[in-house]
Amino acid sequence: MPKEIIKSLTSGIIEMTAILDDLTTTQNLERTIHKVVKNLYDGLGCQTCAVIRINSKTEKLEILNSHGLSWQFCKDFRQRIITPILHDMIWEGKPVLINDINENPALVQELRLEHDFKSCFCANLMANMRPQGYLYVDSNVENYFSDMFQLIVQLYARIVSLAFLKENLMRDLNKHAEKDERTGAFDYSIFYNRLQEGIARAQRLEEYHALVIIDVVQFGQLLTSYGDEVCTELMNEMMVIINKHIRKYDSLSKFGTDEIIISLPGNSSEEALGCVDKLYKIITESSFTHDKLKIDVSIGLATYPDNARTFSGLLTAVKHALVECKRKATVKILKADTFFS
C-alpha cells in the first residue's frame, strides 16, 4: 500500500478517534456533526459535503451542517420533500455511488444539491434501525470515490448515526409521557425498547411475536396536493383508528414519513394476518381529515421465530416484506417468506 494512503488512513483514524472521544463526553450534536463534515471535506478534498437529516416534526429533509454550500441554499433546502427516489434510498439503507452522471439522470437530479457534480456518494444514517437521513459527498472529478474513500464516508456515517442515537436517548430521558394521549402511539425510541423487551420475552418463553409496517400508497402525491398539515393529520387519524382495533398490550409508533409500525406480541403468522386483514379493510374504508381523503396502504408482516430469531433480524424481515409488497402493484399485504439471521 502506498505510503501516502497509509498516512491518510492513519490521519483519518486519529481524527475519527477524537470525534468519538468527544461524543462520549459532550451532548453537543452540532459540534460532532461539524467535526465530521470538516474532516471529510479536508480529508477527501470533496467539492461538497453535507449531513442531511429527516426532521421528525416536519417530515422533511434539512441540512444540519455542510461545506461547499451557501447559507441561502441550506435555508431553502429545509422545505425539501422526500421524493420516492430519495425515500427508497433512505429506506433501503444502501449506499449510493454515482461515477457516471449519464447512467441515471433522474437519480443525479434528485441527489444534486447546489452545484453540478461528476461523481457523488451517499451513505445512509440510522438510529435504532430507523432511517434518519444520509451523509452526502460529491466531487467535480469523475470516478473520484474509490473503495477506500467510500469506506471512510461510511465510517463517518456510523459516527453521525451514533450521535443521533445519543441525542434520541438523552431526549427520551427528559420525556414524561411514553404515549401520545390522542393517537395512542409510542415515541419510536420507547417503542423500540419495548419491542426489544418483547422479542427477548418471546425467546425466553418460546412464543410468537409479529411485527407489521403499514405504508400509505402514493403519499408523495398527497403531500404535493394537500400539504404537510393535512398529511400529518391523516397519519394521526390513521394511528387513532389502528389503536382502537388492536389489543391493549399491542403497541404502535410512527416509523417514517408515511409508515406506521405495530408490535403484536404472542401472534403467530396466521393470527397476525387476521389482524392485518381487518386493519386493511378498516383503513381503506375510512375517510381521513376534513378533505375526506380515501387512501390505500401496503402492509409488510414478519414473525418471530418464522422469519428471524433475533430482534434486528425481525426488523429487517418486516422492512423487506414491505419493500417487496410495494413492488407488487396487485399485492396489498405481504408476509415475509425469507429467514433473516
C-alpha positions in Angstrom: 0.0 0.0 0.0 1.5 3.4 -1.0 2.9 5.5 1.9 0.6 8.4 1.2 -2.5 6.3 1.5 -1.2 4.8 4.8 -0.5 8.3 6.1 -4.0 9.4 5.0 -5.6 6.4 6.7 -3.7 6.9 9.9 -4.7 10.6 10.0 -8.3 9.7 9.3 -8.4 7.1 12.2 -6.8 9.6 14.6 -9.5 12.2 13.6 -12.3 9.7 14.0 -11.0 8.7 17.4 -11.0 12.3 18.5 -14.6 12.7 17.4 -15.7 9.5 19.2 -13.9 10.7 22.4 -15.8 14.0 22.1 -19.0 12.1 21.5 -18.7 10.3 24.8 -18.1 13.5 26.8 -20.4 16.1 25.3 -24.1 16.4 24.4 -23.5 18.9 21.7 -24.7 17.3 18.5 -23.9 20.3 16.3 -20.2 20.1 17.4 -19.9 16.5 16.5 -21.6 17.0 13.1 -19.4 20.0 12.3 -16.2 18.0 13.0 -17.4 15.1 10.8 -18.1 17.5 7.9 -14.9 19.4 8.3 -12.8 16.2 8.5 -14.5 14.7 5.4 -14.1 17.9 3.4 -10.5 18.4 4.3 -9.5 14.8 4.2 -11.2 13.7 1.0 -11.0 17.0 -0.9 -14.7 16.9 -1.8 -16.5 19.7 -3.7 -19.4 19.4 -1.3 -20.1 17.6 2.0 -23.4 17.7 3.9 -25.2 15.9 6.7 -28.9 15.7 5.6 -31.5 14.7 8.2 -35.2 13.9 8.3 -36.8 16.5 10.6 -39.0 14.4 12.9 -41.6 17.2 13.2 -42.0 18.4 9.6 -41.0 15.0 8.0 -38.9 17.0 5.5 -35.2 17.0 4.8 -32.9 19.6 6.2 -29.2 20.2 6.0 -27.7 20.1 9.5 -24.2 21.0 8.5 -22.3 21.4 5.3 -19.2 22.6 3.5 -19.3 23.9 0.0 -23.0 25.1 0.2 -24.3 28.7 0.6 -26.3 29.7 3.6 -29.3 30.6 1.4 -29.3 27.2 -0.3 -29.2 25.4 3.1 -32.1 27.6 4.4 -34.3 26.9 1.3 -33.4 23.2 1.4 -35.4 22.9 4.7 -38.5 22.7 2.5 -37.3 19.7 0.5 -39.9 17.0 0.4 -38.7 13.3 0.5 -39.4 12.2 -3.1 -39.9 8.5 -4.0 -36.4 8.2 -5.2 -34.9 9.7 -2.0 -37.3 7.7 0.1 -36.2 4.4 -1.4 -32.5 5.3 -0.9 -33.0 6.3 2.7 -35.4 3.4 3.5 -33.3 0.6 1.9 -30.2 1.9 3.6 -27.9 1.0 0.7 -25.0 3.4 -0.2 -25.4 5.2 -3.5 -22.4 5.7 -5.8 -22.6 7.8 -8.9 -19.4 7.7 -11.1 -21.1 8.4 -14.4 -23.8 11.1 -14.3 -25.2 9.8 -17.6 -26.2 6.4 -16.3 -29.1 7.6 -14.1 -30.0 11.2 -14.8 -33.1 11.1 -12.6 -31.1 10.0 -9.6 -28.4 12.6 -10.3 -31.1 15.3 -10.4 -32.6 14.1 -7.1 -29.3 14.0 -5.3 -27.8 17.2 -6.7 -27.5 20.0 -4.2 -26.3 23.4 -5.1 -23.6 22.5 -7.6 -23.3 20.2 -10.6 -21.0 17.2 -9.9 -19.3 14.5 -11.9 -19.3 11.9 -9.1 -21.2 11.5 -5.9 -21.5 9.1 -2.9 -24.2 8.9 -0.2 -24.3 6.8 2.9 -27.4 6.1 5.0 -27.9 7.4 8.5 -29.7 5.2 11.0 -30.6 5.3 14.7 -32.4 2.3 16.4 -32.7 0.8 12.8 -34.8 3.8 11.8 -33.8 5.9 8.8 -32.5 9.4 9.9 -31.2 10.8 6.6 -27.9 10.5 4.7 -24.4 11.7 4.5 -23.6 13.3 1.1 -20.3 14.0 -0.6 -19.6 15.0 -4.2 -16.8 15.9 -6.5 -16.2 17.7 -9.8 -13.9 14.8 -10.8 -15.2 11.6 -12.4 -14.7 8.3 -10.6 -13.5 10.2 -7.6 -14.8 8.0 -4.8 -12.6 4.9 -4.6 -13.4 1.9 -2.4 -11.2 3.4 0.3 -13.0 6.8 0.1 -16.4 5.1 0.3 -15.3 3.1 3.4 -14.2 6.3 5.1 -17.5 8.1 4.3 -19.4 5.1 5.6 -17.4 5.1 8.8 -18.2 8.7 9.4 -21.8 8.0 8.6 -21.8 5.5 11.5 -20.4 8.2 13.8 -23.1 10.6 12.8 -25.7 7.8 13.4 -24.3 7.3 16.9 -24.6 11.0 17.6 -28.3 10.9 16.5 -28.8 7.8 18.7 -27.3 9.5 21.7 -29.4 12.6 21.1 -32.6 10.5 21.0 -31.6 8.7 24.2 -31.0 11.9 26.0 -34.3 13.3 24.8 -36.1 10.3 26.0 -34.7 10.6 29.5 -36.3 14.0 29.7 -39.7 12.9 28.5 -42.6 12.4 30.9 -45.2 10.8 28.8 -44.5 7.5 27.0 -47.6 7.5 24.8 -49.4 10.2 22.9 -52.7 10.7 24.6 -54.6 11.4 21.3 -53.3 8.7 19.0 -52.2 6.1 21.5 -48.8 5.8 19.7 -45.5 5.5 21.4 -42.5 7.6 20.7 -40.4 5.4 18.4 -37.4 5.2 20.8 -39.7 3.9 23.5 -41.5 1.6 21.1 -38.0 0.3 20.0 -37.1 -0.5 23.6 -40.5 -2.2 24.3 -40.1 -4.2 21.1 -36.6 -5.4 22.2 -38.1 -6.5 25.5 -40.9 -8.2 23.7 -38.6 -10.2 21.5 -36.4 -11.2 24.5 -39.6 -12.4 26.3 -40.6 -14.4 23.2 -37.2 -16.0 23.1 -37.4 -17.0 26.8 -40.9 -18.4 26.7 -40.7 -19.8 23.1 -43.7 -17.7 22.0 -44.5 -15.9 18.7 -44.1 -12.2 18.1 -45.4 -10.5 15.0 -44.3 -7.1 13.6 -46.2 -5.1 11.0 -45.4 -2.0 8.9 -48.2 -0.1 7.2 -47.2 2.3 4.4 -49.5 4.9 2.7 -49.6 4.4 -1.0 -48.6 7.4 -3.1 -48.0 9.5 0.0 -45.8 11.9 -2.0 -48.7 12.8 -4.3 -50.8 13.5 -1.2 -48.1 15.8 0.1 -48.0 17.7 -3.1 -51.7 18.0 -3.5 -52.8 18.7 0.1 -49.7 19.9 2.0 -47.9 18.9 5.2 -50.6 19.7 7.8 -53.3 17.6 6.1 -50.9 14.7 5.6 -49.8 14.9 9.2 -53.4 14.9 10.3 -54.1 11.9 8.0 -51.3 9.9 9.7 -52.5 10.9 13.2 -56.1 9.8 12.4 -54.9 6.5 11.0 -53.0 5.8 14.2 -56.1 6.6 16.2 -58.1 4.1 14.1 -55.4 1.4 14.4 -55.1 1.9 18.2 -58.8 1.3 18.5 -58.6 -2.1 16.8 -55.6 -3.7 18.4 -55.2 -5.2 21.8 -54.2 -3.2 24.9 -50.9 -4.9 25.1 -50.1 -4.3 21.4 -48.3 -1.1 20.6 -47.7 1.2 17.6 -45.5 4.1 16.6 -44.9 6.3 13.6 -41.9 4.7 11.8 -41.3 7.1 8.9 -42.9 9.9 6.9 -45.7 7.6 5.7 -45.2 4.4 7.8 -46.7 3.1 11.0 -45.1 0.1 12.8 -47.2 -2.2 15.0 -46.0 -4.8 17.5 -48.2 -7.8 18.1 -46.8 -10.0 21.0 -47.9 -13.6 21.0 -49.3 -13.5 17.5 -48.4 -16.3 15.0 -48.3 -15.6 11.3 -51.9 -16.7 10.9 -53.2 -14.6 13.8 -51.2 -11.6 12.6 -52.6 -11.9 9.1 -56.1 -12.0 10.6 -55.4 -8.7 12.4 -53.8 -7.1 9.4 -56.6 -8.1 7.1 -59.1 -6.4 9.5 -56.9 -3.3 9.7 -56.6 -3.1 5.9 -60.3 -3.2 5.5 -61.0 -0.6 8.2 -58.3 1.8 6.9 -59.3 1.6 3.2 -63.0 2.0 4.0 -62.4 5.1 6.2 -62.2 8.8 5.2 -59.5 11.0 6.6 -59.2 14.7 7.5 -61.7 17.3 6.7 -60.9 16.7 3.0 -62.5 13.2 3.3 -59.4 11.5 1.8 -59.6 7.9 0.8 -56.3 6.1 0.8 -54.7 2.7 0.1 -51.9 1.1 2.0 -49.2 -1.5 1.6 -48.5 -3.8 4.5 -45.5 -5.9 5.4 -45.6 -8.6 8.0 -43.0 -10.8 9.7 -43.0 -13.0 12.7 -40.6 -14.4 15.3 -39.4 -17.2 15.0 -40.6 -17.9 11.5 -38.7 -15.1 9.8 -36.0 -14.3 12.3 -34.6 -15.4 15.7 -33.2 -12.1 16.7 -34.6 -8.6 17.3 -32.6 -7.0 14.5 -33.4 -9.8 12.1 -37.2 -9.4 12.7 -37.0 -5.7 11.9 -35.0 -6.4 8.7 -37.6 -9.1 7.8 -40.6 -6.8 8.1 -38.9 -4.0 6.2 -38.0 -6.4 3.4 -41.6 -7.7 3.3 -42.9 -4.1 2.9 -40.5 -3.2 0.2 -41.5 -6.4 -1.8 -45.1 -5.6 -1.2 -44.8 -2.1 -2.6 -43.1 -3.5 -5.7 -46.1 -5.7 -6.5 -48.9 -3.5 -7.6 -51.7 -6.1 -7.1 -50.5 -7.2 -3.6 -51.6 -5.2 -0.6 -50.4 -7.4 2.3 -47.2 -9.5 2.2 -45.8 -11.8 4.8 -42.0 -12.2 4.7 -41.0 -15.6 3.1 -37.3 -15.3 3.9 -35.4 -16.0 7.1 -33.1 -13.3 8.4 -30.4 -14.1 10.9 
